[in-house]
């Protein structure tokens, strides 16, 4: 199996969840996703090149496309893209837990508690 075939699973699942979020009208803030993606792709380029350069990781040349950013194969960037898009999409689809308006979900002192005293 090539690295692109493996990436197809991750990117395909991500694409399906993005479509589900669009249909459900629960989209993440794409501007924040874009900024995060730009930063993460730069960091991935730097650190992948360092790791490959020092021999920490290597790739079977018959399983990569031959396209590189520095010495890092292009396939390496699919995981960063999938993570940056997948996590906020799941967050928006699954919703966030919110404290209730009356504050019952917060940690309030109960009558008789001795908070802040040396009792």
Buried (B, 14 or more C-beta within 10 A) or exposed (E): EEBBEBBBEBBEEBBEBBEEBEEEEBBBEEEEBEEBBEEBBEEBBEEBBEBBEEEEEEBEEEBBEEEBBEEBBBBBBBBBBBBBBBBBBBEBBEEEEEEEEEEEEEEEEEEEEEEEEEE
